[in-house]
Amino acid sequence: SQKKYSQKNDIRSDIIDAHGNILAKTVFTKNVGINPKLANNKKKLFIKLKLLFPELDVENFNKKFAKKNFFYIKKKLTPEQYDQVRMLGEKSVITEQKISRIYPHENLFSHVLGQIDDNNNGISGIEKSLDADLKKFNKKLKLTLDTNIQFLVRNELTNFERIFKSKGSASVLMNINSGEILSLVSLPDFNINKREDITDTKFINRITKGVYELGSVFKTFTLAGALN
């Protein structure tokens, strides 16, 4: 059977960089799960699924099956896998269409873009702060960031961390004439396609949430006082 997908505001606007490169895009994917209450033969069902999904773990399968609640077997099926699942003819096998957010550059803009949850709500970064605007789906959201510059800056910070064994680093590049942010990188970062629940404080955005001593920044006030 197939579980139909319906949800208000199920489409989010694409997010692009200053040159039109896609940073975030909404696509629809197919998932497959099991409703244990509709299964006639658990062992036979598992064997069929194991042939399609070799990575399926029997212990984990049995544990979830015993709870008698719906659970997922595989998300983001390929068209071939989807057809094979439908051909099984098992009532307990439920396929559904779900919304997914794809981030082509993976880690590169993780702290800036943020993530959405399974209900299409922004939970961090721009996905959260501009959640309402992105759901309007009027047009693409264009940022001032430059993908090429972002890549070069991140690469330099990564090299720096490898050489000096630092715990983290950050960099922000601004156009002083307009105030536009051309690049904002914070390390360590993470692959936002995986939708992981990041709780470790080392993954904070060191540009927007990091706390530092003023240091040389305070010289601005000293100079202003002298001029005054």
PyMOL commands that set and color helices and strands:
alter all, ss='L'
color gray80, all
select helices_A, chain A and resi 36-38+42-52+58-66+79-86+110-113+125-129+131-136+147-164+192-194+201-203+215-227
alter helices_A, ss='H'
color red, helices_A
select strands_A, chain A and resi 2-3+15-16+22-34+71-74+93-102+141-142+169-174+181-187
alter strands_A, ss='S'
color yellow, strands_A
deselect
rebuild
show_as cartoon
